[in-house]
């Protein structure tokens, strides 16, 4: 999956790279939680920052950083979602 862009090398306080065969998005530091999972839940549930903080047990800065990261890396997240759908379709799921 070399077509998926690599994330920038900006220093993120709450996000870090995670070993995955093809996913390049960042994960919440210390958890196996992709940043996009939190961001999608915030958008899907129309959560405020405070609701996201409570739901995911995160500090305000972490939620804000996740939002900033995901909104500035939409192309990467769309590419990964498309690849995930393709792989699931291959498996008949």
C-alpha positions as CSV (number, residue, x, y, z in Angstrom):
1,X,0.0,0.0,0.0
2,X,2.8,2.4,-0.9
3,X,0.4,4.9,-2.5
4,X,-0.8,6.0,1.0
5,X,1.0,9.2,2.0
6,X,3.2,9.2,5.0
7,X,2.2,11.6,7.9
8,X,4.2,14.7,8.4
9,X,7.1,14.6,10.9
10,X,5.6,17.4,13.0
11,X,6.1,16.8,16.7
12,X,2.8,15.8,18.2
13,X,2.4,15.6,21.9
14,X,-0.4,13.0,22.1
15,X,0.0,11.2,18.8
16,X,2.6,8.8,17.7
17,X,3.4,6.3,14.8
18,X,2.2,2.8,15.3
19,X,3.5,-0.3,13.7
20,X,1.0,-1.5,11.1
21,X,1.6,-3.2,7.7
22,X,0.0,-0.4,5.7
23,X,-1.6,2.2,7.9
24,X,0.4,5.4,8.2
25,X,-2.0,7.5,10.3
26,X,-0.9,8.4,13.8
27,X,-2.4,6.8,16.9
28,X,-3.0,8.1,20.4
29,X,0.2,7.7,22.3
30,X,0.2,4.7,24.6
31,X,-3.0,3.3,23.2
32,X,-3.8,1.1,20.1
33,X,-6.3,3.8,19.1
34,X,-6.1,5.4,15.7
35,X,-6.6,9.2,15.7
36,X,-9.3,8.8,13.0
37,X,-11.4,6.5,15.3
38,X,-11.7,9.4,17.8
39,X,-12.3,12.0,15.1
40,X,-14.9,10.0,13.3
41,X,-16.8,9.4,16.6
42,X,-16.7,13.1,17.4
43,X,-18.1,13.9,14.0
44,X,-20.7,11.1,13.8
45,X,-22.0,11.8,17.3
46,X,-21.7,15.6,17.0
47,X,-19.6,15.6,20.2
48,X,-18.3,18.8,21.7
49,X,-14.7,18.7,22.8
50,X,-15.9,18.2,26.4
51,X,-18.1,15.2,25.4
52,X,-15.1,13.7,23.5
53,X,-12.9,14.3,26.5
54,X,-15.3,12.4,28.7
55,X,-16.1,9.6,26.3
56,X,-12.5,8.8,25.5
57,X,-11.0,9.8,28.9
58,X,-8.6,12.3,27.3
59,X,-7.3,15.8,28.2
60,X,-8.6,18.7,26.2
61,X,-5.3,19.2,24.4
62,X,-5.3,15.6,23.2
63,X,-8.8,16.0,21.7
64,X,-7.8,19.3,20.1
65,X,-4.7,17.7,18.7
66,X,-6.6,14.8,17.2
67,X,-9.0,17.1,15.5
68,X,-6.2,19.3,14.1
69,X,-4.3,16.2,12.9
70,X,-7.2,14.5,11.3
71,X,-8.5,17.7,9.6
72,X,-5.1,18.4,8.2
73,X,-4.6,14.7,7.0
74,X,-8.0,14.0,5.4
75,X,-6.4,12.7,2.2
76,X,-4.4,10.1,4.2
77,X,-7.4,9.1,6.2
78,X,-9.6,8.8,3.1
79,X,-6.9,6.6,1.4
80,X,-6.7,4.3,4.4
81,X,-10.5,4.0,4.6
82,X,-10.6,3.1,0.9
83,X,-7.9,0.5,1.4
84,X,-9.7,-1.0,4.4
85,X,-13.0,-1.2,2.4
86,X,-11.1,-2.9,-0.5
87,X,-9.5,-5.4,1.8
88,X,-12.8,-6.2,3.4
89,X,-14.5,-6.6,0.0
90,X,-11.7,-9.0,-1.0
91,X,-12.6,-11.1,2.0
92,X,-16.3,-11.0,1.2
93,X,-17.1,-8.8,4.2
